[in-house]
Amino acid sequence: MGQTGPDKGKGGKYLVQPPDAQPPVDTGKYYLAKSETMNVLVGFRVLDPAPAKGKALVDDRLRHRVRAHRSLFR
């Protein structure tokens, strides 16, 4: 993920799947990643040196775009 990932930092969509899950039919929309466990930890850092811009980035972009779907676990 990020500048060194497959989306080259341009904002791709990722789908992290639990073990033994089958990929959905619309996988062309996502970069697929398979987790070896049911636990997934995602971390990131903001590289903008201005604290206000960094906070705005997190508030405006990440908070509203990161989703966790529990339907995979039912």
Contacts in CASP RR format, 6 or more apart in sequence:
PFRMAT RR
TARGET T0000
AUTHOR 0000-0000-0000
METHOD contacts of the structure
MODEL  1
MGQTGPDKGKGGKYLVQPPDAQPPVDTGKYYLAKSETMNVLVGFRVLDPA
PAKGKALVDDRLRHRVRAHRSLFR
1 7 0 8 1.000
1 9 0 8 1.000
1 14 0 8 1.000
1 44 0 8 1.000
2 8 0 8 1.000
2 9 0 8 1.000
2 11 0 8 1.000
3 9 0 8 1.000
6 31 0 8 1.000
7 31 0 8 1.000
12 31 0 8 1.000
13 29 0 8 1.000
13 30 0 8 1.000
13 31 0 8 1.000
14 30 0 8 1.000
14 31 0 8 1.000
14 32 0 8 1.000
14 33 0 8 1.000
15 23 0 8 1.000
15 24 0 8 1.000
15 27 0 8 1.000
15 30 0 8 1.000
15 31 0 8 1.000
15 32 0 8 1.000
15 33 0 8 1.000
16 33 0 8 1.000
16 34 0 8 1.000
16 35 0 8 1.000
16 40 0 8 1.000
17 23 0 8 1.000
17 32 0 8 1.000
17 33 0 8 1.000
17 34 0 8 1.000
17 35 0 8 1.000
17 72 0 8 1.000
18 35 0 8 1.000
18 38 0 8 1.000
18 72 0 8 1.000
18 73 0 8 1.000
19 34 0 8 1.000
19 35 0 8 1.000
19 36 0 8 1.000
19 37 0 8 1.000
19 38 0 8 1.000
21 34 0 8 1.000
21 72 0 8 1.000
23 32 0 8 1.000
38 73 0 8 1.000
42 66 0 8 1.000
44 62 0 8 1.000
46 54 0 8 1.000
46 57 0 8 1.000
46 58 0 8 1.000
48 54 0 8 1.000
48 57 0 8 1.000
END
